[in-house]
Amino acid sequence: MLSRLRTLIKRADPDVVEEWKWKKATNPGVPVWSDHGIMCTGETYKSVVKLTFFKGAALEDPSKLFNSSLDGNTRRAIDFHENDEIDDDAFVALIRAAASLNRSSSR
């Protein structure tokens, strides 16, 4: 699932930079996608891949992709389970909106 999401993120924003941060001896780290600032992180758990959008509360989500961390003032997340269908177009639009928000905030 993480590999599929990575492909969609790169398709949505060819300028995105992927880094692995917060590495520990017991954890290989967390993938972080940035374009003029962090857009989202990807955490893998036993039954879910969680993408957390740092400025998710400021993003339009007409397709209702956000399904986790909905009460936060800033962040929003999407929990993807192994067999979940992904609305590619809606997800790509959300990534592009996150990149656009970061670009406008960095000016």
Contacts in CASP RR format, 6 or more apart in sequence:
PFRMAT RR
TARGET T0000
AUTHOR 0000-0000-0000
METHOD contacts of the structure
MODEL  1
MLSRLRTLIKRADPDVVEEWKWKKATNPGVPVWSDHGIMCTGETYKSVVK
LTFFKGAALEDPSKLFNSSLDGNTRRAIDFHENDEIDDDAFVALIRAAAS
LNRSSSR
1 49 0 8 1.000
1 80 0 8 1.000
1 81 0 8 1.000
1 82 0 8 1.000
1 84 0 8 1.000
2 31 0 8 1.000
2 42 0 8 1.000
2 44 0 8 1.000
2 49 0 8 1.000
4 86 0 8 1.000
5 42 0 8 1.000
5 49 0 8 1.000
5 51 0 8 1.000
5 80 0 8 1.000
5 86 0 8 1.000
5 91 0 8 1.000
6 18 0 8 1.000
6 31 0 8 1.000
8 86 0 8 1.000
8 88 0 8 1.000
8 91 0 8 1.000
8 92 0 8 1.000
8 95 0 8 1.000
9 16 0 8 1.000
9 18 0 8 1.000
9 33 0 8 1.000
9 40 0 8 1.000
9 95 0 8 1.000
10 16 0 8 1.000
10 18 0 8 1.000
11 92 0 8 1.000
12 91 0 8 1.000
12 92 0 8 1.000
12 93 0 8 1.000
12 95 0 8 1.000
12 96 0 8 1.000
12 99 0 8 1.000
13 33 0 8 1.000
13 35 0 8 1.000
13 39 0 8 1.000
13 95 0 8 1.000
13 96 0 8 1.000
13 99 0 8 1.000
15 35 0 8 1.000
15 99 0 8 1.000
16 33 0 8 1.000
16 34 0 8 1.000
16 35 0 8 1.000
16 39 0 8 1.000
16 95 0 8 1.000
16 99 0 8 1.000
17 33 0 8 1.000
17 34 0 8 1.000
17 35 0 8 1.000
18 31 0 8 1.000
18 32 0 8 1.000
18 33 0 8 1.000
19 31 0 8 1.000
19 32 0 8 1.000
19 34 0 8 1.000
20 28 0 8 1.000
20 29 0 8 1.000
20 30 0 8 1.000
20 31 0 8 1.000
20 32 0 8 1.000
21 29 0 8 1.000
21 30 0 8 1.000
21 32 0 8 1.000
21 41 0 8 1.000
22 29 0 8 1.000
22 30 0 8 1.000
23 29 0 8 1.000
30 41 0 8 1.000
30 42 0 8 1.000
30 43 0 8 1.000
31 41 0 8 1.000
31 42 0 8 1.000
32 38 0 8 1.000
32 40 0 8 1.000
32 41 0 8 1.000
32 42 0 8 1.000
33 39 0 8 1.000
33 40 0 8 1.000
33 41 0 8 1.000
34 102 0 8 1.000
35 99 0 8 1.000
35 102 0 8 1.000
35 103 0 8 1.000
36 99 0 8 1.000
36 102 0 8 1.000
36 103 0 8 1.000
36 105 0 8 1.000
36 106 0 8 1.000
37 102 0 8 1.000
37 106 0 8 1.000
38 54 0 8 1.000
38 102 0 8 1.000
39 53 0 8 1.000
39 54 0 8 1.000
39 55 0 8 1.000
39 95 0 8 1.000
39 98 0 8 1.000
39 99 0 8 1.000
39 102 0 8 1.000
40 51 0 8 1.000
40 52 0 8 1.000
40 53 0 8 1.000
40 54 0 8 1.000
40 95 0 8 1.000
40 98 0 8 1.000
41 51 0 8 1.000
41 52 0 8 1.000
41 54 0 8 1.000
42 49 0 8 1.000
42 50 0 8 1.000
42 51 0 8 1.000
42 52 0 8 1.000
43 49 0 8 1.000
43 50 0 8 1.000
43 52 0 8 1.000
44 50 0 8 1.000
47 81 0 8 1.000
47 82 0 8 1.000
48 79 0 8 1.000
48 80 0 8 1.000
48 81 0 8 1.000
49 79 0 8 1.000
49 80 0 8 1.000
50 68 0 8 1.000
50 77 0 8 1.000
50 78 0 8 1.000
50 79 0 8 1.000
50 80 0 8 1.000
51 77 0 8 1.000
51 78 0 8 1.000
51 80 0 8 1.000
52 69 0 8 1.000
52 75 0 8 1.000
52 76 0 8 1.000
52 77 0 8 1.000
53 59 0 8 1.000
53 66 0 8 1.000
53 75 0 8 1.000
53 76 0 8 1.000
53 77 0 8 1.000
53 78 0 8 1.000
53 94 0 8 1.000
53 98 0 8 1.000
54 74 0 8 1.000
54 75 0 8 1.000
55 74 0 8 1.000
55 75 0 8 1.000
55 98 0 8 1.000
55 101 0 8 1.000
55 102 0 8 1.000
55 105 0 8 1.000
56 66 0 8 1.000
56 74 0 8 1.000
56 75 0 8 1.000
56 76 0 8 1.000
56 98 0 8 1.000
57 72 0 8 1.000
57 73 0 8 1.000
57 74 0 8 1.000
57 75 0 8 1.000
57 76 0 8 1.000
58 74 0 8 1.000
58 101 0 8 1.000
59 76 0 8 1.000
59 94 0 8 1.000
59 97 0 8 1.000
59 98 0 8 1.000
59 101 0 8 1.000
60 97 0 8 1.000
61 76 0 8 1.000
61 94 0 8 1.000
62 90 0 8 1.000
63 87 0 8 1.000
63 90 0 8 1.000
63 93 0 8 1.000
63 94 0 8 1.000
65 78 0 8 1.000
65 87 0 8 1.000
65 90 0 8 1.000
65 91 0 8 1.000
65 94 0 8 1.000
66 76 0 8 1.000
66 77 0 8 1.000
66 78 0 8 1.000
67 77 0 8 1.000
67 78 0 8 1.000
67 79 0 8 1.000
68 76 0 8 1.000
68 77 0 8 1.000
68 78 0 8 1.000
68 79 0 8 1.000
69 75 0 8 1.000
69 76 0 8 1.000
69 77 0 8 1.000
70 76 0 8 1.000
80 86 0 8 1.000
END
